[in-house]
Structures are given as structure tokens and as C-alpha cells.
């Protein structure tokens, strides 16, 4: 058991340190601190002056969930893409390492980034928009961020594997995903106001159900019923985790059969 834990930890560290290229001071600070804070200021002040204070606070809570999804997706997707682009994935395919452990270890060390981003958004919302925490169910708040982090990590691995299979660049995918998370998960536009097709698409995206649970936790706790939403978010993550791992094995099978590892860049 200890040996397996040690291997998982080592693989997580190597994947994070070698393939996550936002670790420079400027990139890390801008993505973890400046970007989420500026997003709160932009959408929060827009709502505050164009609509009302309560809408501004609602946007701030939504941006907390979105920012977690965005930082996880960007980090995880670029890591698997760069493993192929740098040519190191071929060596991985030739190794006897457990594929499940290898696959899921790629997202483990992105969890602290998600926590820092969530804290950045909530603190800036408290400072700039008077977001109050008096009624917050802290257990529900922590559970909501935990489940959203979990589902987004597994969804991002799933999308990264699609990138691997297609041989396309990850930057275009993160732009598309960024737009989907911002527009279809209830961050700004309530999901109930979306056209039916877009509503159904939002239901299979990470963050959507977790964000519902987060808002319910802000409203006061278990009586508001956040557990069903968080349960749906967790199930979504498990489904994407299984599907992504199967696709990852398919990508390996195709690379070995063809003798060519598709890569972009």
C-alpha cells in the first residue's frame, strides 16, 4: 500500500512539475490571483451598478465555482497535451506503470490551485461587493468546492484525452470550454432561463450542479437541500472519470497499433 501511495505521489509531482507551464511567478500569480479577482470586479461591479447589489453577490458566488473549473481545466488539459507534444508520452506507453494510477495522478496537485482560486474570489467579493458569510453553511460550502474540483478534474482529463486522440492543440479547447462554463452552468445566466438544448447541455457540464449546491450552502444549509445537487455533481465526475480512462487506453492502443503517436504543435 505504501509503495502504491509513494508511486502515485511521485507521478503526481512529476506530471505537475514537468507539464504544468503556469508555474512561473508571473503566470501563476496572474491565473490564481489576478484573473479571478478581476473577473469578480468586472461582473460584480457591472451587476451592482446596472442591476442591484444582490445580483452582484450572486455573480460573485457563481464566479467562485467557474474559477475553480477554469483553473483545473486549464492545468489538467495542458499537462496531458504537453506530455504528447514533448514526446514523453511514448515513453510512458512503453513503461509497465499502472495506467489508472498514471492517468488520475495527473490532476492531484491541481487541487491546491482550485482552493486558492476559490479563496481569491470569495475574499475579493467580500472586500469589493460586501459578500456576507453570516448565513453560510461552511460544511456545505467546503463540500461544494470539493465536489466541483473532483468533477472538473475528471472532466478535464476526459477532454484532454479527446485532444490526445484528435491531435489538436489544447488552447482552442480551453477557449471553448471557458465559454461553456461561463454561459451554461448558471454562473451569470440562470440555467432555467436557457433554451432547452442549452439547458440540457449545461446539465452534463461540471460545475452546474455543484454551483447550485454552493448557492444553497450560501442560503443557509442542509434545509436548503444542497446534497442532491452535490450528489449529481459527484456522479457526473465518476462517469467522466471512467469514460476518460477508457479513452486513454484506446489512445494507447491506437498509438501502438499505428506506430505513431498523434501530437499537435
Wavefront OBJ file of the C-alpha trace (Angstrom):
o trace
v 0.000 0.000 0.000
v 2.738 2.440 0.943
v 4.563 1.636 -2.258
v 1.452 2.420 -4.322
v 0.868 5.680 -2.460
v 4.506 6.637 -2.973
v 4.309 5.920 -6.724
v 1.094 7.880 -7.061
v 2.593 10.851 -5.207
v 5.762 10.732 -7.314
v 3.835 10.554 -10.583
v 1.610 13.422 -9.467
v 4.624 15.574 -8.654
v 6.492 14.802 -11.886
v 3.432 15.431 -14.075
v 2.691 18.688 -12.279
v 6.257 19.947 -12.171
v 7.192 18.971 -15.717
v 3.996 19.589 -17.673
v 2.166 22.440 -15.921
v 3.774 25.502 -17.500
v 1.938 28.094 -15.395
v 4.388 27.653 -12.526
v 6.418 30.749 -13.332
v 5.748 33.602 -10.869
v 4.009 35.805 -13.441
v 1.815 33.050 -14.925
v 0.901 31.517 -11.580
v 0.061 34.814 -9.904
v -1.989 36.063 -12.837
v -4.021 32.844 -13.159
v -4.501 32.076 -9.457
v -4.948 35.594 -8.071
v -5.308 38.386 -10.615
v -7.622 36.744 -13.150
v -10.330 35.629 -10.651
v -10.183 38.920 -8.729
v -10.547 40.967 -11.921
v -13.444 38.749 -13.009
v -15.227 39.473 -9.726
v -14.642 43.194 -10.151
v -15.821 43.241 -13.761
v -19.015 41.188 -13.408
v -19.712 42.244 -9.837
v -19.454 45.967 -10.461
v -21.415 45.583 -13.695
v -24.272 43.908 -11.843
v -24.029 46.276 -8.897
v -24.409 49.428 -10.967
v -26.607 48.085 -13.760
v -28.868 45.880 -11.634
v -28.590 45.585 -7.856
v -26.310 44.525 -5.011
v -27.937 41.126 -4.589
v -27.325 40.245 -8.236
v -23.698 41.299 -7.850
v -23.298 38.932 -4.899
v -24.917 36.149 -6.893
v -22.439 36.710 -9.704
v -19.582 36.564 -7.198
v -20.684 33.165 -5.894
v -21.070 31.929 -9.463
v -17.621 33.159 -10.406
v -16.151 31.241 -7.484
v -17.426 27.992 -8.994
v -16.444 28.979 -12.521
v -12.920 29.987 -11.476
v -12.354 26.605 -9.834
v -13.445 24.855 -13.010
v -11.362 27.099 -15.207
v -8.072 26.751 -13.336
v -8.467 22.976 -13.056
v -9.379 22.578 -16.737
v -6.505 24.720 -17.946
v -3.931 22.963 -15.801
v -5.027 19.387 -16.410
v -5.683 19.738 -20.124
v -2.338 21.321 -20.891
v -0.497 18.661 -18.892
v -1.721 15.696 -20.916
v -1.394 17.627 -24.168
v 2.197 18.594 -23.419
v 3.034 15.016 -22.486
v 2.284 14.136 -26.117
v 3.718 17.356 -27.602
v 7.020 16.962 -25.726
v 7.308 13.327 -26.821
v 7.359 11.892 -23.286
v 4.040 10.057 -23.625
v 5.651 7.499 -25.924
v 7.995 6.514 -23.093
v 5.014 6.252 -20.769
v 3.303 3.847 -23.158
v 6.423 1.688 -23.153
v 6.513 1.500 -19.349
v 4.768 -1.105 -17.151
v 3.215 1.530 -14.862
v -0.405 1.081 -13.800
v -2.435 3.073 -16.331
v -5.180 4.069 -13.920
v -2.671 5.400 -11.409
v -0.811 7.233 -14.166
v -3.984 8.746 -15.581
v -5.514 10.045 -12.359
v -2.225 11.216 -10.864
v -2.112 13.979 -13.464
v -4.694 16.070 -11.658
v -3.874 15.542 -7.957
v -1.619 18.560 -7.393
v -4.044 20.941 -9.082
v -6.337 20.721 -6.038
v -4.432 23.442 -4.090
v -4.767 25.758 -7.100
v -8.539 25.323 -7.021
v -8.629 26.118 -3.294
v -6.524 29.259 -3.766
v -8.690 30.468 -6.646
v -11.885 29.916 -4.645
v -10.406 31.846 -1.729
v -9.286 34.668 -4.048
v -12.789 35.072 -5.467
v -14.601 34.942 -2.119
v -12.187 37.306 -0.368
v -12.307 39.827 -3.217
v -16.120 39.588 -3.294
v -16.213 40.253 0.452
v -13.949 43.286 0.013
v -15.449 44.828 -3.114
v -19.079 43.641 -3.115
v -19.842 43.179 0.580
v -20.470 39.466 0.135
v -21.641 38.287 3.550
v -20.922 34.951 5.202
v -23.210 35.162 8.226
v -25.704 32.572 6.925
v -23.243 30.319 5.116
v -23.267 26.618 5.903
v -19.499 26.113 5.898
v -19.753 22.354 5.655
v -21.860 22.708 2.528
v -19.544 25.353 1.098
v -16.472 23.149 1.541
v -18.341 20.121 0.199
v -19.486 22.076 -2.867
v -15.981 23.240 -3.743
v -14.606 19.749 -3.110
v -17.135 18.077 -5.395
v -16.728 20.705 -8.134
v -12.967 20.243 -8.004
v -13.403 16.467 -8.261
v -15.830 16.578 -11.192
v -13.875 19.222 -13.081
v -10.610 17.306 -12.746
v -12.134 14.150 -14.217
v -13.990 16.060 -16.912
v -10.754 17.849 -17.850
v -8.897 14.548 -18.110
v -11.701 13.281 -20.349
v -11.441 16.319 -22.644
v -7.631 16.130 -22.601
v -7.862 12.546 -23.831
v -10.125 13.669 -26.676
v -7.415 16.215 -27.541
v -4.862 13.409 -27.468
v -6.944 11.269 -29.823
v -7.598 14.139 -32.228
v -4.045 15.502 -32.256
v -5.296 19.092 -31.938
v -3.995 21.899 -29.737
v -5.308 22.338 -26.203
v -5.587 26.147 -26.371
v -8.605 26.079 -28.699
v -10.351 23.553 -26.471
v -9.857 25.601 -23.307
v -11.330 28.658 -25.027
v -14.437 26.646 -25.966
v -14.682 25.104 -22.505
v -14.202 28.502 -20.909
v -17.200 29.838 -22.817
v -19.341 26.811 -21.966
v -18.579 27.042 -18.252
v -19.270 30.762 -18.167
v -22.509 30.680 -20.139
v -24.220 27.323 -19.495
v -23.547 26.419 -15.855
v -25.504 29.204 -14.185
v -22.556 31.450 -13.380
v -24.141 34.529 -14.950
v -27.324 33.335 -16.684
v -29.682 31.180 -14.557
v -29.877 27.741 -16.161
v -33.660 27.859 -16.093
v -33.594 30.837 -18.465
v -31.620 28.988 -21.151
v -33.184 27.413 -24.265
v -33.947 23.722 -23.783
v -30.980 22.463 -25.820
v -28.500 24.670 -23.977
v -30.089 23.803 -20.634
v -29.610 20.076 -21.289
v -26.013 20.664 -22.392
v -25.333 22.557 -19.176
v -26.656 19.618 -17.135
v -23.788 17.402 -18.303
v -21.093 20.002 -17.679
v -19.137 20.089 -14.427
v -19.820 22.997 -12.046
v -23.541 23.271 -12.960
v -24.905 21.107 -10.133
v -22.099 21.976 -7.748
v -22.827 25.653 -8.223
v -26.486 25.036 -7.354
v -25.284 23.353 -4.167
v -22.872 26.193 -3.428
v -25.616 28.785 -3.703
v -27.822 26.689 -1.437
v -24.995 26.499 1.112
v -24.767 30.291 0.992
v -28.533 30.442 1.566
v -28.290 28.646 4.865
v -27.512 24.966 4.887
v -28.963 21.457 4.667
v -32.532 22.701 4.900
v -31.925 24.277 1.507
v -31.177 20.825 0.102
v -27.674 21.055 -1.363
v -26.848 17.345 -1.017
v -28.851 16.154 -4.076
v -27.072 18.728 -6.251
v -23.663 17.742 -4.917
v -24.523 14.085 -5.432
v -25.338 14.718 -9.091
v -22.079 16.631 -9.489
v -20.108 13.739 -7.990
v -21.829 11.150 -10.199
v -21.037 13.253 -13.255
v -17.372 13.251 -12.241
v -17.310 9.460 -11.822
v -18.858 8.975 -15.278
v -16.289 11.243 -16.903
v -13.508 9.532 -14.957
v -14.461 6.082 -16.255
v -15.058 7.298 -19.810
v -11.783 9.218 -19.844
v -9.734 6.263 -18.639
v -11.254 4.054 -21.332
v -10.419 6.661 -23.970
v -6.878 6.934 -22.599
v -6.410 3.181 -23.065
v -7.892 3.493 -26.569
v -5.383 6.236 -27.407
v -2.555 3.975 -26.261
v -3.896 1.057 -28.284
v -4.133 3.169 -31.445
v -0.645 4.626 -30.956
v 0.881 1.164 -30.586
v -1.102 -0.279 -33.496
v -0.151 2.521 -35.858
v 3.345 3.052 -34.516
v 2.633 6.801 -34.457
v 1.698 8.997 -31.519
v -0.592 11.775 -32.753
v 0.575 15.101 -31.476
v -0.085 18.760 -32.175
v 2.495 21.522 -32.037
l 1 2 3 4 5 6 7 8 9 10 11 12 13 14 15 16 17 18 19 20 21 22 23 24 25 26 27 28 29 30 31 32 33 34 35 36 37 38 39 40 41 42 43 44 45 46 47 48 49 50 51 52 53 54 55 56 57 58 59 60 61 62 63 64 65 66 67 68 69 70 71 72 73 74 75 76 77 78 79 80 81 82 83 84 85 86 87 88 89 90 91 92 93 94 95 96 97 98 99 100 101 102 103 104 105 106 107 108 109 110 111 112 113 114 115 116 117 118 119 120 121 122 123 124 125 126 127 128 129 130 131 132 133 134 135 136 137 138 139 140 141 142 143 144 145 146 147 148 149 150 151 152 153 154 155 156 157 158 159 160 161 162 163 164 165 166 167 168 169 170 171 172 173 174 175 176 177 178 179 180 181 182 183 184 185 186 187 188 189 190 191 192 193 194 195 196 197 198 199 200 201 202 203 204 205 206 207 208 209 210 211 212 213 214 215 216 217 218 219 220 221 222 223 224 225 226 227 228 229 230 231 232 233 234 235 236 237 238 239 240 241 242 243 244 245 246 247 248 249 250 251 252 253 254 255 256 257 258 259 260 261 262 263 264 265
